[in-house]
């Protein structure tokens, strides 16, 4: 299995390094990394990782700012990532941490690391151990902040 890690220089945390570290903890996989300037560059980077560098799955990491323009650009990047998935028939795990999700820089760094690590495990499970995800269906998992649990019936 080969996992692609696409990250950006725009992020305020080295999310790519965190993803690589976590992937190495959970599986013996080949890793291809591509760093681009901003999150709108991620869709083509992911497509290249899949089509030209042979990745089975890609983790796309980005950190949109807190301004309205940043949110719009993140939405556009997200749409591009969905299109890249459909064009390649490969999963691209989008891991965006919006700056306004956190109360301060310390929480922002904590959230970026935690969300990145949890999604790196999701990527491994999605390709190598899909039964793990099936067992977690309907359990209210959240990546980053605490899980919310299942709804009471």
C-alpha positions in Angstrom: 0.0 0.0 0.0 1.2 3.5 -0.8 -0.3 6.6 1.0 -0.1 10.1 -0.4 0.2 13.0 1.9 -0.5 16.4 0.3 0.0 19.5 2.6 0.5 23.2 2.2 2.9 25.9 3.1 -0.2 28.1 4.0 -0.9 25.9 7.1 0.5 27.2 10.4 1.3 23.6 11.6 3.4 21.1 9.7 0.4 18.7 9.3 2.3 16.7 6.6 5.0 15.7 9.0 2.4 14.7 11.6 0.5 12.6 9.1 3.7 10.8 8.0 4.6 10.1 11.7 1.2 8.7 12.4 1.1 6.6 9.3 4.4 5.0 10.3 3.0 4.1 13.7 0.0 2.2 12.3 1.2 0.4 9.2 4.2 -0.5 7.1 3.3 1.6 4.1 5.1 3.5 1.4 4.5 7.2 1.7 4.6 9.9 -1.0 4.5 13.5 0.1 3.7 16.6 -2.0 3.7 20.1 -0.5 1.9 22.9 -2.3 1.5 26.6 -1.6 -2.2 26.6 -0.6 -5.3 24.5 -0.2 -6.7 25.3 -3.6 -3.6 23.5 -5.0 -4.4 20.3 -3.2 -6.8 18.7 -5.7 -4.2 18.5 -8.5 -1.5 17.5 -6.0 -3.8 14.6 -4.9 -4.6 13.6 -8.4 -0.9 13.5 -9.3 -0.1 11.4 -6.2 -2.7 8.9 -7.3 -2.2 8.8 -11.1 1.5 9.5 -11.4 3.0 8.4 -8.1 0.8 5.3 -7.6 -0.9 6.1 -4.3 -3.8 4.0 -3.1 -5.2 6.7 -0.9 -4.3 10.4 -0.2 -4.6 12.6 2.8 -5.2 16.2 1.9 -4.1 18.6 4.7 -4.9 22.3 4.8 -5.5 25.1 7.3 -7.9 27.8 6.0 -7.8 31.2 7.7 -10.7 32.7 9.6 -11.8 35.3 7.0 -14.8 34.8 4.8 -12.7 34.7 1.7 -10.7 31.8 3.3 -13.9 29.9 3.9 -15.0 30.3 0.3 -11.6 29.2 -1.0 -11.7 26.2 1.4 -15.1 25.3 0.0 -13.8 25.5 -3.6 -10.8 23.3 -2.6 -13.1 20.8 -1.0 -15.2 20.6 -4.2 -12.0 20.1 -6.2 -11.0 17.2 -3.8 -14.4 15.6 -4.3 -14.0 15.9 -8.1 -10.5 14.4 -7.9 -11.9 11.4 -6.0 -14.5 10.8 -8.7 -11.9 11.2 -11.5 -9.5 8.8 -10.0 -11.8 6.3 -8.1 -9.6 6.7 -5.1 -10.4 8.1 -1.6 -8.9 11.5 -0.7 -9.3 12.1 3.0 -9.8 15.9 3.5 -8.3 17.2 6.7 -9.0 20.9 7.0 -8.5 22.7 10.3 -10.1 26.2 10.1 -8.3 28.8 12.2 -11.6 30.0 13.7 -12.3 26.5 15.2 -9.8 27.2 18.0 -9.9 29.7 20.8 -6.1 30.4 20.5 -2.9 29.3 18.8 -2.2 26.6 21.4 -5.6 25.0 20.8 -5.2 25.4 17.0 -1.9 23.5 17.1 -3.4 20.8 19.3 -6.5 20.5 17.0 -4.4 20.3 13.9 -2.2 17.5 15.3 -5.1 15.5 16.8 -7.3 15.8 13.7 -4.4 14.9 11.4 -3.4 11.8 13.5 -7.0 10.6 13.7 -7.5 10.9 9.9 -4.1 9.2 9.2 -5.5 6.2 11.1 -8.7 6.5 9.1 -6.8 6.3 5.9 -5.0 3.1 6.9 -8.2 1.6 8.1 -10.1 2.5 5.0 -7.7 0.7 2.7 -6.3 -2.1 4.9 -8.9 -2.7 7.6 -12.3 -1.5 6.4 -14.0 -3.7 9.0 -12.7 -1.4 11.7 -14.7 1.5 10.3 -17.8 -0.7 9.8 -17.7 -1.5 13.5 -17.6 2.2 14.3 -20.6 3.1 12.1 -23.1 5.2 13.9 -20.9 5.9 16.9 -20.6 9.7 16.4 -16.9 9.8 15.8 -15.3 13.2 15.4 -11.7 13.9 14.4 -10.1 16.5 16.5 -12.5 17.4 19.3 -14.2 14.7 21.4 -16.5 12.2 19.9 -20.2 12.9 20.4 -21.4 9.3 20.6 -24.5 7.7 19.1 -27.9 9.4 19.3 -30.2 7.9 21.9 -33.1 5.9 20.6 
